[in-house]
Amino acid sequence: MRTLVGWDVAEEAELIQLYLNAGENTAVIAMNAEEIVHHAETDGKFDAILMCISHPDSDTAYQVFCQLRELLPGCPIVGACHMQEIFKVAKFLTKGLRAYVPRDTAGDYVFLLEATIESIVEAVRAEREQKIAEKLREEIDSVRKLQMSILPQDLKTPDGYEICASYEPSQIRVLGGMPVVLAGGDYYDVFSLDEHRTVLLVGDAAGHGMKACMSIMTMHTLVRMIRNNQYLDTAAFVSEVNQRLCDQSIVSGEGGFITLLYGILRTDTNEFEWTSAGHPIPLSHCLTTNTVKPLEEDDPGGMPLGIMAEAEYNSHKFIVPPNSRLALFTDGLVEAFPDDRAKHTEFGVEGISQTLRNAHEAPLHDAMQALFDDSKDFTRGQGRHDDTSIVLLHRR
């Protein structure tokens, strides 16, 4: 801690310098108004200022105080005054004096100066951190709202089917456990290509914050730009998106990438064609037998997008049976876990499957909410550490 001291009694100033120079602390002493202002202008950063508020007189001290406030606006100022001058403190307090120390005739107050100044410096630091945290929350919330703006608000459901989808961000805790909802890189979309074809997709950009958000917005823009090319082969579409994303530094820079599950449902034949770019494989839930299984057991999916332009992708086809559901989701659902986990357990595909089985008689939206609720409960109330998106499809 570095303290600038403006004092009026040389003997006391020497003692103050002795006490405030202990350990890693240092003190710079000024014995007149011109000298303390000079140090404030030329000596760089100070953590605190200690000054007499009546030296050489109250009006001059007040002028010096105001100059110091302008020169070092973030530096807390502690005033010192004799007991009979305590009434003069009010004018300084109204203009930003952080605290004051009464000077007793025996000079015992000197022994309290170090602790007093240190506590004030720590309080100021805590306030600054609080302001930074509040600003961080505001900026994160702005990015999160930007991300939310690209998610579809009304899903068009084809005849014979129901579709519901939702997204929940992860949370971090800062400064006293205050929660901050993070902006992330999750993304889902549902739209029609023509009368009989409906696209369902779920994407997840690596990381959180502005980069993840901008990465997913870039992919969203590309998907919307090239969807009119009428790619009926999902692998060809994903390859095209990947090649274009590899040219975007916002995605590929600093090890960034996006996983994607892109599928096309043909409502006239009930065929669901899909391609995975490093994304979790969808689950099929037969409500008649109440069994859940992945659409593909042996293919883990292709490489995530934005890594290698020449990456190859495979398309798969699945006939959606009557009275069944498909679940598409991001890895935030799979990887939900409690902080104090002992054996690296996670909610996993088994947890998702069990929730789907438990909710097999529930309406589709309630089944989706159960996935969010059960995965959060699995974390023992601590919340999922990653964004989570879910798209559920129900064939009647």
Beta strands, then each sheet from edge to edge (+ up, - down):
strand 1: 2-6
strand 2: 26-30
strand 3: 48-52
strand 4: 77-82
strand 5: 99-103
strand 6: 161-168
strand 7: 171-174
strand 8: 178-181
strand 9: 186-192
strand 10: 197-205
strand 11: 258-266
strand 12: 271-277
strand 13: 283-286
strand 14: 291-294
strand 15: 316-319
strand 16: 324-329
strand 17: 388-395
sheet 1: 2+ 1+ 3+ 4+ 5+
sheet 2: 6+ 17- 16+ 13- 14+
sheet 3: 7+ 8-
sheet 4: 9+ 10- 11+ 12- 15+
end
